Amino acid sequence: MTKGITRERIVTAALELLDEQGMDALTVRALATALDVRAPALYWHVRNKQELLDEMATEVMRRVGIALSTIGTFTNWRDDLSAYARVLRVEYLKHRDGARIFSGTRLSDPAVLHTKEAWFARWTAAGMTLVDADDAVDLATAFVVGFVIEEQERRQSAEADPTRYSLGERDAWLGEGLSLVREAGHARDDGDERFERQLGIVLDGIAARMHDV
């Protein structure tokens, strides 16, 4: 085992590499170069890129838990999930391709699930089934992941090509007969307001499913 190489140091360097070069450039070999070690030295800690992504996603969720602990405890599932979704989005947005690293990953530290355990205990005590509770967290997570992936991809594409999302060019491309689509494009808002509105729709759907438990 190479002296000084720990999982914590590997994850920190991996997140830095992600910010600098993006998801596609993140490889064990590139990470080894960044850490000034040979790639085999990293295999003591992470066997492949997928395991590296697992560790990175776990670290992000660890930070989410810490952030939530500073907010305090809410009394109902909707406030819990609202806070979780907002914090999760903030953490993903701190890193280039932040939401992409989460997809398909498996958490490597049970400690990051303590917040979820507390939610389940409160929610089921209030009458929610455990299946509905688990689905609610999954839906909120999937919404945030999808929203942020789109948010980050659009931002990065616009940085590479400032005209990519030009409304004028889009209007010309649409031509005639699509007046409502054109109007919707001009009315579209991005960022916090859109996130909050769509999060509300997701939470309303969960509430309807549970008959406002």
C-alpha positions as CSV (number, residue, x, y, z in Angstrom):
1,M,0.0,0.0,0.0
2,T,1.4,3.4,-1.0
3,K,2.1,5.5,2.0
4,G,-0.2,8.5,2.4
5,I,-2.8,7.3,0.0
6,T,-6.2,7.0,1.7
7,R,-9.7,6.7,0.5
8,E,-10.4,10.2,1.8
9,R,-7.5,11.6,-0.2
10,I,-8.5,9.6,-3.3
11,V,-12.1,11.0,-3.2
12,T,-10.9,14.5,-2.6
13,A,-8.6,14.3,-5.6
14,A,-11.3,12.6,-7.7
15,L,-13.8,15.4,-7.0
16,E,-11.1,18.0,-7.9
17,L,-10.4,16.1,-11.2
18,L,-14.1,16.0,-11.9
19,D,-14.4,19.8,-11.5
20,E,-11.4,20.4,-13.7
21,Q,-12.1,17.9,-16.6
22,G,-15.6,16.5,-16.2
23,M,-17.0,13.0,-15.9
24,D,-15.7,11.6,-19.1
25,A,-12.1,12.4,-18.2
26,L,-12.4,10.8,-14.7
27,T,-10.5,7.5,-14.8
28,V,-8.4,5.6,-12.3
29,R,-5.3,6.2,-14.4
30,A,-6.0,10.0,-14.6
31,L,-6.5,10.1,-10.9
32,A,-3.3,8.2,-10.3
33,T,-1.5,10.8,-12.3
34,A,-3.1,13.6,-10.3
35,L,-2.0,11.9,-7.1
36,D,1.5,11.3,-8.5
37,V,1.3,7.6,-8.0
38,R,1.1,4.5,-10.2
39,A,-2.4,3.3,-11.0
40,P,-1.9,-0.1,-9.2
41,A,-1.4,1.8,-5.9
42,L,-5.1,3.0,-6.1
43,Y,-6.4,-0.6,-6.4
44,W,-5.8,-1.2,-2.7
45,H,-8.7,1.3,-2.2
46,V,-10.9,1.3,-5.3
47,R,-10.9,-1.6,-7.7
48,N,-12.3,0.2,-10.7
49,K,-14.0,3.4,-11.9
50,Q,-17.4,2.3,-10.7
51,E,-16.1,1.8,-7.1
52,L,-14.5,5.2,-7.3
53,L,-17.8,6.7,-8.3
54,D,-19.4,4.8,-5.4
55,E,-17.0,6.5,-3.0
56,M,-17.5,9.9,-4.5
57,A,-21.3,9.6,-4.3
58,T,-21.0,8.4,-0.8
59,E,-19.0,11.5,0.1
60,V,-21.6,13.8,-1.5
61,M,-24.3,12.1,0.5
62,R,-22.2,12.4,3.7
63,R,-22.1,16.1,3.1
64,V,-25.8,16.2,2.5
65,G,-26.4,14.6,5.8
66,I,-24.1,17.1,7.6
67,A,-25.9,20.0,5.9
68,L,-29.3,18.6,6.9
69,S,-28.2,18.2,10.5
70,T,-27.5,21.9,10.7
71,I,-31.0,22.7,9.5
72,G,-32.8,20.8,12.3
73,T,-35.6,18.3,12.5
74,F,-38.9,18.9,10.8
75,T,-42.3,17.4,11.9
76,N,-43.5,16.0,8.6
77,W,-42.3,14.1,5.5
78,R,-42.9,17.0,3.1
79,D,-40.6,19.4,4.9
80,D,-38.0,16.7,5.3
81,L,-38.0,15.9,1.6
82,S,-38.1,19.6,0.6
83,A,-35.0,20.3,2.7
84,Y,-33.3,17.1,1.4
85,A,-34.0,18.0,-2.3
86,R,-32.7,21.5,-1.9
87,V,-29.5,20.4,-0.1
88,L,-28.9,17.6,-2.6
89,R,-29.2,20.0,-5.5
90,V,-26.7,22.4,-3.8
91,E,-24.2,19.7,-3.3
92,Y,-24.5,18.4,-6.8
93,L,-24.1,21.9,-8.2
94,K,-20.8,22.4,-6.4
95,H,-19.2,19.9,-8.8
96,R,-19.0,19.8,-12.6
97,D,-21.2,16.8,-13.7
98,G,-22.1,16.5,-10.0
99,A,-25.4,14.7,-10.5
100,R,-24.0,12.4,-13.1
101,I,-21.7,10.7,-10.6
102,F,-24.7,9.6,-8.6
103,S,-26.5,7.6,-11.2
104,G,-26.0,3.8,-10.7
105,T,-23.8,4.2,-7.7
106,R,-23.9,2.1,-4.5
107,L,-23.3,3.8,-1.2
108,S,-20.2,2.4,0.6
109,D,-20.8,3.7,4.2
110,P,-24.0,2.7,6.2
111,A,-23.5,5.8,8.3
112,V,-24.8,8.1,5.6
113,L,-28.2,6.4,5.8
114,H,-28.9,7.4,9.4
115,T,-30.9,10.4,8.3
116,K,-33.1,8.1,6.1
117,E,-33.6,5.8,9.0
118,A,-34.8,8.6,11.2
119,W,-37.2,9.7,8.4
120,F,-38.6,6.3,8.0
121,A,-39.2,6.0,11.8
122,R,-41.1,9.3,11.9
123,W,-43.0,8.9,8.7
124,T,-44.2,5.3,9.4
125,A,-45.2,6.3,13.0
126,A,-47.4,9.0,11.4
127,G,-49.1,6.4,9.2
128,M,-47.1,6.2,6.0
129,T,-46.2,2.7,4.8
130,L,-42.6,1.8,4.5
131,V,-42.9,1.2,0.8
132,D,-44.4,4.7,0.3
133,A,-41.7,6.2,2.4
134,D,-39.0,4.5,0.4
135,D,-40.7,5.5,-2.9
136,A,-41.0,9.1,-1.7
137,V,-37.2,9.4,-1.1
138,D,-36.5,7.6,-4.4
139,L,-38.8,10.0,-6.3
140,A,-37.3,13.1,-4.7
141,T,-33.8,11.9,-5.4
142,A,-34.6,11.0,-9.0
143,F,-36.1,14.4,-9.6
144,V,-33.1,16.2,-8.3
145,V,-30.6,14.0,-10.2
146,G,-32.5,14.6,-13.5
147,F,-33.1,18.3,-12.9
148,V,-29.4,19.0,-12.1
149,I,-28.1,16.8,-14.9
150,E,-30.2,18.9,-17.4
151,E,-29.3,22.1,-15.5
152,Q,-25.5,21.4,-15.7
153,E,-25.6,20.1,-19.3
154,R,-27.4,23.2,-20.5
155,R,-25.0,25.5,-18.7
156,Q,-21.9,23.8,-20.0
157,S,-23.3,23.6,-23.5
158,A,-24.1,27.4,-23.4
159,E,-20.6,28.1,-22.2
160,A,-19.2,26.2,-25.2
161,D,-21.7,27.8,-27.7
162,P,-23.5,31.0,-26.4
163,T,-26.0,30.8,-29.3
164,R,-27.0,27.2,-28.7
165,Y,-30.2,28.2,-26.8
166,S,-30.9,31.4,-28.7
167,L,-34.7,32.0,-28.6
168,G,-34.5,33.9,-31.9
169,E,-32.9,31.0,-33.7
170,R,-35.3,28.6,-32.1
171,D,-38.3,30.7,-33.2
172,A,-37.0,30.7,-36.8
173,W,-36.5,26.9,-36.6
174,L,-40.0,26.3,-35.3
175,G,-41.6,28.2,-38.2
176,E,-45.3,28.7,-38.3
177,G,-48.0,26.8,-36.5
178,L,-46.3,26.2,-33.2
179,S,-47.3,29.4,-31.4
180,L,-47.9,27.8,-28.0
181,V,-44.6,26.0,-28.1
182,R,-42.9,29.2,-29.1
183,E,-44.6,31.1,-26.2
184,A,-43.7,28.4,-23.7
185,G,-40.1,28.7,-24.8
186,H,-40.1,32.4,-24.1
187,A,-41.8,31.9,-20.7
188,R,-39.4,29.2,-19.6
189,D,-37.5,30.1,-16.4
190,D,-34.4,28.3,-15.2
191,G,-32.8,27.9,-11.8
192,D,-34.3,28.2,-8.4
193,E,-37.9,29.2,-9.4
194,R,-38.2,26.3,-11.8
195,F,-36.7,23.9,-9.3
196,E,-39.1,24.9,-6.5
197,R,-42.1,24.8,-8.8
198,Q,-41.4,21.3,-10.1
199,L,-40.3,20.0,-6.7
200,G,-43.8,21.1,-5.5
201,I,-45.4,19.1,-8.3
202,V,-43.4,16.0,-7.2
203,L,-44.3,16.5,-3.6
204,D,-48.0,17.1,-4.4
205,G,-48.0,13.8,-6.4
206,I,-46.5,11.9,-3.4
207,A,-49.1,13.5,-1.1
208,A,-52.0,12.5,-3.4
209,R,-50.6,8.9,-3.5
210,M,-50.7,8.8,0.3
211,H,-54.0,10.6,0.6
212,D,-52.3,13.5,2.4
213,V,-50.8,11.4,5.2
